[in-house]
Amino acid sequence: MFDNPIEFVLQFAAFMIGACVGSFLNVCIYRWPLDLKVDEPKRSFCPKCESAIPVWRNIPILSWLLLRGKCADCKAPIPVRYVLVEVLTALGFLGLWLMWPSMVGVALIFFFVCCMVTVWVDFEHYIIPDQVSIKAVPIGLLCAALAPQLFGETEWYRGLMWGAIGVVVGYLLLWGVVELGKKAFGRKKIKLDSELAWKAEEEDDGPVFTLGDEKYPWVDLFARPTDRLIVETKGLFIRLVNGESVKIEEADLHLGWEVVVVMPKGQKTSPLHEWPLEEVKSLQGKTSNVVIPREAMGFGDVKFLALAGCFVGWQGVLFTVAAASLLGTVISVLLMAIGLRRWTTRIPFGPYLVAGAWIWIFAGWKIIHWYFALMGLGEV
């Protein structure tokens, strides 16, 4: 490694740049799910005491170690996630540069960055930010054009073509799964042991339904105009945009993409009230029984697979979904075997898709050839 000083400098630079990018990713991982901009406030801050962190306390990896994982001002613990993201991103940059010291490596580094944010945010918030999925597709297509070797090509337009096909197949494939999941799984019924407060109101990115501490954005609840969120509610209080308010002791509330319908409790007669969603400012009450539209997976997974198609192509997209499903099944069985059944529903599908995509990048065709040989359809 030290025989070529230039290579050593490049490798060291890759590691350090990766650590710095990892520090920035921590900002994205924390702020994007909270609808905060990465540049407002411009300086990093402690989530506990909100004191600004000066530059000399914000050195990737080193600062966390020197501060022993605590805020210098309020002594609140700094989650280990911060240093892990910095270390893993630095190692990822270094490893990808060692394997592909070319535009292929640069392209895969960009995809790796998107995957890092996807995994951490999806684990913590069960969402995949658009910034690292559908909004990153144009850059992903640029990477496909600049690194056509991702698809075994040499011409930029063929790389762009295969990347674009990957985007379309990735999006349509999981979109179809989501739609079929709607029909196969129907709706999710939540029965609570005691009454829990709920509310629905407009936030910065659109309406949100809140049940206890859980928030459900409208875009995640409703995929079609006929979808309904049903709340058996008590103490229903509705505030309208025109300033009027309505109070109802007991009712069945039917919420849709663009409509609010109040039905008599336990009855399917004519509604007591009905308003377009745009005329309702807020709703709240208490409930112990909620029925929500349920998808086989979140729509964020659909958008992420579209991005992955830029780097793995349509064959890789098919492999990614199959590998992710297999990994999810195996891990769920293992978790149940060791008595952690509740964790089988806590692991989102996004990290499995990330794992499937990278398995394809490193060994996809080898696995395909091995599988066909095992089936007697080809030579080992």
C-alpha positions in Angstrom: 0.0 0.0 0.0 2.9 2.4 0.8 4.7 1.5 -2.4 2.7 4.0 -4.3 2.4 7.3 -2.4 -0.1 8.7 -4.8 -2.5 5.8 -4.3 -2.1 6.0 -0.6 -3.0 9.7 -0.6 -6.0 9.0 -2.8 -7.2 6.2 -0.4 -6.6 8.4 2.6 -8.5 11.2 1.0 -11.4 8.8 0.2 -11.6 7.8 3.8 -11.5 11.4 5.1 -14.0 12.7 2.6 -16.3 9.8 3.5 -16.1 10.7 7.2 -17.0 14.3 6.4 -19.9 13.2 4.2 -21.0 10.9 7.0 -21.1 13.9 9.3 -23.3 15.7 6.8 -25.5 12.6 6.5 -26.1 12.7 10.2 -27.7 16.1 9.7 -29.9 14.8 6.9 -30.9 11.7 8.9 -31.9 13.9 11.9 -33.5 16.8 10.0 -35.3 15.4 7.0 -37.8 13.3 8.9 -38.6 16.3 11.0 -39.1 18.5 7.9 -36.1 20.7 8.8 -33.8 22.1 6.2 -30.2 21.0 6.2 -29.0 24.6 6.0 -31.4 26.2 8.5 -29.9 26.5 11.1 -26.6 26.4 9.3 -24.7 25.1 12.2 -25.2 21.7 13.9 -26.9 21.9 17.3 -27.6 19.6 20.3 -31.2 18.2 20.0 -31.4 18.4 23.8 -30.2 21.9 24.8 -30.2 23.3 21.2 -26.8 24.9 21.7 -24.8 25.4 18.5 -21.9 23.1 18.0 -18.7 25.0 17.1 -16.5 23.7 14.3 -13.8 22.4 16.7 -16.4 20.2 18.4 -17.7 18.9 15.1 -14.8 16.9 13.7 -16.0 13.7 12.2 -15.4 10.6 14.4 -12.8 12.3 16.6 -15.1 14.7 18.3 -17.5 12.0 19.4 -14.6 10.0 20.9 -13.1 13.0 22.7 -16.4 14.1 24.1 -17.1 10.5 25.2 -20.4 10.5 23.4 -21.8 13.5 25.4 -22.8 17.1 24.6 -20.1 19.5 25.8 -22.7 21.9 27.2 -25.6 19.9 28.7 -23.8 16.5 28.9 -26.8 14.8 27.2 -25.7 11.5 25.5 -25.0 11.7 21.8 -26.4 8.6 20.2 -23.8 6.1 18.9 -25.5 6.3 15.6 -23.6 9.6 14.8 -20.1 8.0 15.0 -21.3 4.8 13.4 -22.6 6.7 10.3 -19.3 8.6 10.0 -17.2 5.4 10.4 -19.3 3.3 8.0 -19.5 6.1 5.4 -15.7 6.6 5.6 -15.1 2.8 5.2 -17.7 2.7 2.4 -16.0 5.5 0.4 -12.6 3.8 0.9 -13.8 0.3 0.0 -15.7 1.4 -3.1 -12.7 3.4 -4.3 -10.3 0.5 -3.7 -12.6 -1.8 -5.8 -13.6 0.7 -8.5 -11.1 3.6 -8.7 -13.0 5.2 -11.6 -16.4 6.7 -12.5 -18.0 3.4 -11.5 -16.7 3.9 -8.0 -17.9 7.5 -7.9 -21.4 6.4 -9.1 -21.6 3.7 -6.5 -20.4 6.0 -3.8 -23.4 8.3 -4.6 -25.8 5.3 -4.4 -24.1 4.2 -1.1 -24.7 7.7 0.4 -28.4 7.4 -0.5 -28.6 3.9 1.0 -27.0 5.1 4.2 -29.7 7.7 4.7 -32.4 5.2 3.6 -31.4 2.6 6.2 -31.1 4.8 9.2 -34.2 6.9 8.6 -36.3 3.9 7.7 -35.3 2.0 10.8 -36.1 5.0 13.0 -39.1 6.6 11.3 -40.4 4.0 8.9 -40.1 6.4 6.0 -37.7 6.9 3.1 -37.0 10.6 2.4 -37.7 11.6 -1.2 -34.4 13.4 -1.2 -32.6 10.0 -1.4 -35.2 8.2 -3.6 -37.3 9.7 -6.3 -35.6 13.2 -6.2 -32.2 11.5 -6.6 -33.2 9.7 -9.8 -31.9 12.5 -12.1 -28.4 12.2 -10.5 -28.7 8.5 -10.7 -29.4 8.6 -14.4 -26.4 10.9 -14.8 -24.3 8.3 -13.0 -25.6 5.6 -15.3 -24.5 7.7 -18.3 -21.1 8.6 -16.9 -20.5 5.0 -15.8 -22.0 2.7 -18.4 -19.7 -0.1 -17.2 -22.3 -0.6 -14.4 -24.2 -2.5 -17.1 -21.3 -3.9 -19.0 -21.5 -1.1 -21.6 -19.0 1.4 -22.9 -21.2 4.1 -24.5 -22.8 6.7 -22.3 -26.2 6.6 -24.1 -26.5 2.8 -23.5 -25.7 3.3 -19.8 -28.4 5.9 -19.7 -30.8 3.7 -21.5 -30.3 0.7 -19.2 -30.5 3.0 -16.2 -33.8 4.5 -17.4 -35.2 1.1 -18.0 -34.2 0.1 -14.5 -36.0 3.1 -13.1 -39.2 2.3 -14.9 -39.1 -1.4 -14.0 -38.2 -0.7 -10.4 -41.0 1.8 -10.0 -43.7 -0.2 -11.8 -42.7 -3.5 -10.1 -43.1 -2.3 -6.5 -46.1 -0.1 -7.4 -47.8 -3.3 -8.6 -46.9 -5.0 -5.4 -48.4 -2.2 -3.4 -51.6 -2.3 -5.4 -51.9 -6.0 -5.1 -51.1 -5.8 -1.4 -54.0 -3.4 -1.0 -56.3 -6.0 -2.4 -54.7 -9.0 -0.6 -54.3 -7.6 2.8 -57.3 -5.2 2.9 -57.3 -2.9 5.9 -55.4 -2.9 9.2 -57.6 -2.9 12.4 -56.1 -1.4 15.5 -57.9 -2.3 18.8 -56.6 -0.5 21.9 -56.9 -1.7 25.5 -57.9 1.8 26.5 -59.0 5.0 24.8 -56.3 7.0 23.2 -56.3 10.6 22.0 -56.1 11.2 18.3 -56.2 14.2 16.0 -56.0 15.1 12.3 -54.7 18.5 11.2 -52.7 20.3 8.5 -48.9 20.4 8.8 -46.2 21.8 6.6 -46.2 18.8 4.1 -49.9 18.2 4.2 -52.5 16.6 6.5 -51.4 14.2 9.2 -53.4 11.7 11.3 -51.9 11.3 14.8 -52.8 8.4 17.1 -51.1 8.8 20.5 -47.4 9.2 19.6 -47.7 7.8 16.1 -48.1 10.0 13.1 -49.5 8.9 9.7 -49.1 11.4 6.8 -52.1 11.5 4.5 -49.9 10.4 1.5 -49.0 7.2 3.3 -52.6 6.4 4.3 -54.4 6.9 1.1 -53.4 5.5 -2.3 -56.8 5.9 -4.1 -59.9 8.1 -3.7 -61.9 5.1 -2.3 -59.6 4.5 0.7 -61.1 5.3 4.1 -59.6 5.7 7.6 -62.3 4.8 10.0 -62.2 6.0 13.6 -64.8 5.0 16.2 -64.5 8.1 18.3 -65.8 9.8 21.4 -65.8 13.5 22.1 -65.4 14.4 18.5 -64.5 18.0 18.0 -64.3 19.4 14.4 -63.0 22.9 13.7 -63.8 24.2 10.2 -61.8 26.7 8.1 -64.6 29.2 8.2 -64.4 29.4 12.0 -67.3 27.2 12.8 -67.0 24.1 15.1 -68.9 20.9 15.6 -69.0 18.7 18.7 -70.4 15.1 18.7 -70.4 12.8 21.6 -70.0 9.5 19.7 -69.6 8.8 16.0 -67.8 6.8 13.4 -65.5 9.1 11.5 -64.6 8.2 7.9 -61.5 10.1 6.6 -60.6 10.0 2.9 -58.1 11.6 0.6 -60.3 14.6 0.0 -63.3 14.1 2.3 -64.4 14.0 5.9 -67.6 12.0 6.7 -69.3 11.7 10.1 -71.5 8.6 10.5 -73.8 7.7 13.4 -72.0 5.2 15.6 -72.3 1.6 14.5 -74.7 2.5 11.6 -74.4 2.7 7.8 -77.2 5.2 7.2 -77.0 8.7 5.8 -74.0 10.7 7.2 -74.5 13.2 10.0 -72.1 15.6 8.3 -69.8 15.6 5.2 -67.2 18.1 4.2 -64.4 18.4 1.6 -61.1 18.0 3.4 -60.1 21.5 2.4 -62.9 23.0 4.5 -61.8 21.2 7.7 -59.0 22.8 9.8 -58.6 20.1 12.4 -60.3 17.1 14.1 -59.7 15.5 17.4 -61.2 13.0 19.9 -60.5 9.7 21.7 -60.7 6.2 20.3 -60.0 2.6 21.0 -60.8 1.2 17.6 -59.2 2.4 14.3 -59.3 0.8 10.8 -56.6 2.2 8.5 -55.9 1.4 4.8 -53.0 -0.9 4.7 -50.3 -1.4 2.0 -48.1 -4.4 1.6 -45.2 -1.9 1.9 -44.6 1.8 2.1 -44.7 3.9 -1.1 -41.2 5.1 -0.2 -39.9 1.6 -1.0 -41.4 2.1 -4.5 -39.5 5.3 -5.1 -36.3 3.9 -3.6 -36.3 0.9 -6.0 -36.7 3.4 -8.9 -33.5 5.0 -7.8 -31.8 1.6 -7.4 -32.7 0.8 -11.0 -30.3 3.6 -12.1 -27.4 1.4 -10.7 -28.5 -2.2 -11.1 -30.6 -2.2 -14.2 -33.9 -4.1 -14.7 -32.3 -7.5 -14.0 -30.9 -6.2 -10.8 -34.3 -4.7 -9.8 -35.9 -8.1 -10.1 -33.0 -9.7 -8.2 -33.2 -7.0 -5.5 -36.9 -7.6 -4.8 -36.4 -11.3 -4.7 -33.4 -11.1 -2.4 -35.0 -8.6 -0.1 -38.1 -10.8 0.2 -35.9 -13.8 1.0 -33.8 -11.9 3.5 -36.9 -10.6 5.2 -38.4 -14.1 5.5 -35.2 -15.7 6.8 -34.6 -12.9 9.4 -38.3 -13.0 10.5 -38.0 -16.8 11.1 -34.8 -16.4 13.0 -36.2 -13.6 15.2 -39.3 -15.8 16.0 -37.0 -18.8 16.8 -35.1 -16.8 19.4 -38.2 -15.3 21.0 -38.2 -11.9 19.3 -41.4 -12.2 17.4 -42.4 -8.5 18.0 -39.3 -7.4 16.1 -40.6 -9.1 12.9 -43.0 -6.2 12.4 -40.5 -3.5 13.5 -37.9 -4.0 10.7 -39.0 -2.0 7.6 -38.6 -3.3 4.1 -36.2 -0.5 3.0 -33.1 -2.0 4.6 -33.8 -5.3 2.9 -34.0 -3.6 -0.5 -30.7 -1.9 0.2 -29.1 -5.2 1.1 -30.6 -6.9 -2.0 -29.3 -4.1 -4.3 -25.8 -4.4 -3.0 -25.8 -8.2 -3.1 -26.5 -7.8 -6.8 -23.8 -5.2 -7.3 -21.1 -7.5 -5.7 -22.2 -10.9 -6.7 -25.6 -10.9 -8.5 -24.6 -12.6 -11.7 -22.5 -15.2 -9.9 -25.6 -16.1 -7.8 -27.8 -16.3 -10.9 -25.3 -18.6 -12.6 -25.0 -20.8 -9.5 -28.8 -21.0 -9.2 -29.3 -22.0 -12.8 -26.6 -24.6 -12.5 -28.2 -25.9 -9.4 -31.5 -26.2 -11.3 -29.7 -28.1 -14.1 -30.2 -25.2 -16.6 -26.6 -24.3 -17.1 -23.0 -25.1 -16.3 -21.3 -24.2 -13.0 
